[in-house]
Amino acid sequence: MGWALPTIADVLEAKRRIAPYLRPTPLYRYAGLDALLGTEVFVKHENHQPMGAFKVRGGVNLISQLDDDERARGVISASTGNHGQSIAYAAALFGVRATICVPENANPVKVDSIRGLGANVVFHGRDFDDAREHCERLADGHGYRYVHSGDEPLLIAGVGTEALEILEEQPQVDTIVVPIGGGSGAAGACIVAKSIDPAIRVIGVQSEAAPAAYRSWQARKLLEETRMETFAEGLATRTAFELPQTILWQWLDDFVLVSDDEIRSAQATMIETTRNLVEAAGAAPLAAALRLRERLAGRRVALILSGGNASREQLLDALR
């Protein structure tokens, strides 16, 4: 591994860097969720970000620190949508050319947003990992600055600011539940929570239909899964990423797999209870909390609603 692990100092610096561009997102409590889980529940609304997802924090932090050579070469990245929006948004802010590689079946809401921000969109392959491998070839061939969606310390420090905001606003929170695809959000939450109070529990959740990060966390080594069938594109990876996993191996307290049906049910419940637009990955923490309901009794729980970029078809599917 060629990176230094991000620290709480890096997260605090990221907070300073992104402050001119991104406001803190709301942290709300809902009586319906308290009753459902039988404890105090707070929802961190990353769906209120300009691009509707938490990853924009990392994008702004990273792109703002590119050197002149990297800015001139332009950036390229692969994404199922939210990371791509993050890089496209930050690139537009700082006048950097961006190319985003997405799977051929990528969420059209996210693709339209990426294009609208001025980035070039390249479709390739059946899933994220196909798009990522193609992206890496393009980066080598054209000399772009490749931005990996997980193995970037500045991305992790940037997204760690969401957990920092939670604990600044509600320091009594003692459990944070966060969705995991590549793992940058959970890694950032671990860095912040364990630096502030090692007793704070951080719990990750992934779909059992795409368990690469979960299996790697269990085995304490990077594993690749042939199975990647989840409808929740924010959780849809076949490979685990080295930098986030290194952090999760050290600090993540628990990791839960839930079914896609549980995610759909949680998505509908979140939409109805919070009156917010919620994408599938953003509902996964509620699905995990429902699985762990007895163990969470008496705790003060923060659920990270990581994004709200759901298409019309996805919403109809969940609400049916």
Secondary structure, 3 states (H helix, E strand, C coil): CCCCCCCHHHHHHHHHHHCCCCCCCCEEECHHHHHHHCCEEEEEEHHHCCCCECCHHHHHHHHCCCCHHHHHHCEEEECCCHHHHHHHHHHHHHCCCEEEEECCCCCHHHHHHHHHCCCEEEECCCCHHHHHHHHHHHHHHHCCEECCCCCCHHHHHHHHHHHHHHHHHCCCCCEEEEECCCCHHHHHHHHHHHHHCCCCEEEEEEECCCCHHHHHHHHCCCCECCCCCCCCHHHCCCECCHHHHHHHHHHCCEEEEECHHHHHHHHHHHHHHHCCCCCHHHHHHHHHHHHCHHHHCCCEEEEEECECCCCHHHHHHHHC
